[in-house]
Amino acid sequence: NTASASGSDPFGTPVLDEDTAEVGLIPTGTGTPGFWKNHPEVWPVAADQVLVGDWNHNWICDPSETCLVLTTEEALAATGTPPRGDMTWNLGRPLVTAWLNVSAGNDASCIADTIDAAIVWLLAHPLGSGVGGGDPAWQEASGWAGLLDDYNNGLLCAEHRDSLDSETSSEATVTDVTNPELTQATPLPTELPDRGNSSNAPPQDKANGKPRG
């Protein structure tokens, strides 16, 4: 992104300056599939697509990235399909949810490798392809689904949005100087976490994973 500023010098001559600017997201805590299913208006979407695995968020699947490209409709179906029967949905649901949580700026240091592994699995076993619970392929992926679900519920390296909401409800008391008995509770502003990495079958996630493109 480019930031620009314009104005006048002390002699009234117009001046303009431009420089690169990096804008970071303030994470809001992780959400569950139900949260994201009900708030598609805040999804990171470009050209009606969700690019799962686009770690540098440039809307391009770079050579160093492995991506799962879903239309918004497909991603909504993934977050809204109950986890039963076809195991591809049982992995797709927490995967898409985890990606939305990561894209919202939440720390991914504990789950990035798991996300990458789940993407590769779903590229080989597309959503709706009917992988059964007894299928050997699912035995490999079932642990990833559990880790992704734990991440979405705030049990790993990123806190759940409800937990952050309760933490940010710390209040400062403002006293009415004209009547000290009257007080008003004012919420204090807060700042929140960052992103990073995780492994395979079921992976033991690590915070020092491979660099992203």
Secondary structure as UniProt FT lines:
FT   STRAND          2..8
FT   TURN            10..11
FT   STRAND          14..20
FT   HELIX           33..37
FT   HELIX           40..42
FT   TURN            47..48
FT   STRAND          49..52
FT   TURN            55..56
FT   TURN            63..64
FT   STRAND          68..71
FT   HELIX           72..80
FT   HELIX           87..103
FT   TURN            104..105
FT   TURN            109..111
FT   HELIX           112..124
FT   TURN            127..128
FT   TURN            133..134
FT   HELIX           136..152
FT   TURN            153..154
FT   HELIX           161..167
FT   TURN            168..169
FT   STRAND          171..175
FT   TURN            177..178
FT   TURN            180..181
FT   STRAND          183..187
//
